[in-house]
Amino acid sequence: MAQTVRAVYERGQLRLLDGVTLAEGQQVQVSILSERELSLAALGDLVVTPPKEAEDDDFDEEALLAEVIAAFEGLPPLSETLIAERREGP
């Protein structure tokens, strides 16, 4: 089962901020994403394709926000969708 956890890089090591469900000695693969990369990946999966050629300084957050708002226009609030999915179960 995949798990996403937060971590902090300190003195050359990653310190996990969230608990994990692992057996002692179990090997795992780790992908490191910045908060910005994580947000862009989530938005890309849900609503929009982030601009690949944009540098940090060229990134238009207002345009992205407008695109996200337009994509959700006319849909029920996300909270209602999540509650309905949880009631239905897996």
Contact map, one row per residue, 1 for C-alpha under 8 A:
111000000000000000000000000000000000000000000000000000000000000000000000000000000000000000
111100000000000000000000000000000000000000000000000000000000000000000000000000000000000000
111110000000000000010000000000000000000000000000000000000000000000000000000000000000000000
011111000000000000000000000000000000000000000000000000000000000000000000000000000000000000
001111100000000111110000000000000000000000000000000000000000000000000000000000000000000000
000111110000000111000000000000000000000000000000000000000000000000000000000000000000000000
000011111000011111000000000000000000000000000000000000000000000000000000000000000000000000
000001111100011110000000000000000000000000000000000000000000000000000000000000000000000000
000000111111111000000000000000000000000000000000000000000000000000000000000000000000000000
000000011111111000000000000000000000000000000000000000000000000000000000000000000000000000
000000001111100000000000000000000000000000000000000000000000000000000000000000000000000000
000000001111110000000000000000000000000000000000000000000000000000000000000000000000000000
000000001111111000000000000000000000000000000000000000000000000000000000000000000000000000
000000111101111100000000000000000000000000000000000000000000000000000000000000000000000000
000000111100111110000000000000000000000000000000000000000000000000000000000000000000000000
000011110000011111100000000000000000000000000000000000000000000000000000000000000000000000
000011110000001111100000000000000000000000000000000000000000000000000000000000000000000000
000011100000000111110000000000000000000000000000000000000000000000000000000000000000000000
000010000000000111111000000000000000000000000000000000000000000000000000000000000000000000
001010000000000001111100000000000000000000000000000000000000000000000000000000000000000000
000000000000000000111110000000000000000000000000000000000000000000000000000000000000000000
000000000000000000011111010000000000000000000000000000000000000000000000000000000000000000
000000000000000000001111110000000000000000000000000000000000000000000000000000000000000000
000000000000000000000111110000000000000000000000000000000000000000000000000000000000000000
000000000000000000000011111000000000000000000000000000000000000000000000000000000000000000
000000000000000000000111111100000000000000000000000000000000000000000000000000000000000000
000000000000000000000000111110000000000000000000000000000000000000000000000000000000000000
000000000000000000000000011111000000000000000000000000000000000000000000000000000000000000
000000000000000000000000001111100000000000000000000000000000000000000000000000000000000000
000000000000000000000000000111110000000000000000000000000000000000000000000000000000000000
000000000000000000000000000011111000000000000000000000000000000000000000000000000000000000
000000000000000000000000000001111100000000000000000000000000000000000000000000000000000000
000000000000000000000000000000111111110000000000000000000000000000000000000000000000000000
000000000000000000000000000000011111110000000000000000000000000000000000000000000000000000
000000000000000000000000000000001111111000000000000000000000000000000000000000000000000000
000000000000000000000000000000001111111100000000000000000000000000000000000000000000000000
000000000000000000000000000000001111111110000000000000000000000000000000000000000000000000
000000000000000000000000000000001111111111000000000000000000000000000000000000000000000000
000000000000000000000000000000000011111111100000000000000000000000000000000000000000000000
000000000000000000000000000000000001111111110000010000000000000000000000000000000000000000
000000000000000000000000000000000000111111111000010000000000000000000000000000000000000000
000000000000000000000000000000000000011111111100000000000000000000000000000000000000000000
000000000000000000000000000000000000001111111111110000000000000000000000000000000000000000
000000000000000000000000000000000000000111111111110000000000000000000000000000000000000000
000000000000000000000000000000000000000011111111100000000000000000000000000000000000000000
000000000000000000000000000000000000000001111111000000000000000000000000000000000000000000
000000000000000000000000000000000000000000111111100000000000000000010010000000000000000000
000000000000000000000000000000000000000000111111110000000000000000110000000000000000000000
000000000000000000000000000000000000000000111011111000000000000000000000000000000000000000
000000000000000000000000000000000000000110110001111100000000000000000000000000000000000000
000000000000000000000000000000000000000000000000111111000000000000000000000000000000000000
000000000000000000000000000000000000000000000000011111000000000000000000000000000000000000
000000000000000000000000000000000000000000000000001111100000000000000000000000000000000000
000000000000000000000000000000000000000000000000001111111110000000000000000000000000000000
000000000000000000000000000000000000000000000000000011111110000000000000000000000000000000
000000000000000000000000000000000000000000000000000001111110000000000000000000000000000000
000000000000000000000000000000000000000000000000000001111110000000000000000000000000000000
000000000000000000000000000000000000000000000000000001111111000000000000000000000000000000
000000000000000000000000000000000000000000000000000001111111100000000000000000000000000000
000000000000000000000000000000000000000000000000000000000111111100000000000000000000000000
000000000000000000000000000000000000000000000000000000000011111110000000000000000000000000
000000000000000000000000000000000000000000000000000000000001111111000000000000000000000000
000000000000000000000000000000000000000000000000000000000001111111100000000000000000000000
000000000000000000000000000000000000000000000000000000000001111111110000000000000000000000
000000000000000000000000000000000000000000000000000000000000111111111000000000000000000000
000000000000000000000000000000000000000000000000000000000000011111111100000000000000000000
000000000000000000000000000000000000000000000001000000000000001111111110000000000000000000
000000000000000000000000000000000000000000000011000000000000000111111111000000000000000000
000000000000000000000000000000000000000000000000000000000000000011111111100000000000000000
000000000000000000000000000000000000000000000000000000000000000001111111100000000000000000
000000000000000000000000000000000000000000000010000000000000000000111111100000000000000000
000000000000000000000000000000000000000000000000000000000000000000011111111000000000000000
000000000000000000000000000000000000000000000000000000000000000000001111111000000000000000
000000000000000000000000000000000000000000000000000000000000000000000001111100000000000000
000000000000000000000000000000000000000000000000000000000000000000000001111110000000000000
000000000000000000000000000000000000000000000000000000000000000000000000011111011000000000
000000000000000000000000000000000000000000000000000000000000000000000000001111111000000000
000000000000000000000000000000000000000000000000000000000000000000000000000111111100000000
000000000000000000000000000000000000000000000000000000000000000000000000000011111110000000
000000000000000000000000000000000000000000000000000000000000000000000000000111111111000000
000000000000000000000000000000000000000000000000000000000000000000000000000111111111100000
000000000000000000000000000000000000000000000000000000000000000000000000000001111111110000
000000000000000000000000000000000000000000000000000000000000000000000000000000111111111000
000000000000000000000000000000000000000000000000000000000000000000000000000000011111111100
000000000000000000000000000000000000000000000000000000000000000000000000000000001111111110
000000000000000000000000000000000000000000000000000000000000000000000000000000000111111111
000000000000000000000000000000000000000000000000000000000000000000000000000000000011111110
000000000000000000000000000000000000000000000000000000000000000000000000000000000001111111
000000000000000000000000000000000000000000000000000000000000000000000000000000000000111111
000000000000000000000000000000000000000000000000000000000000000000000000000000000000010111
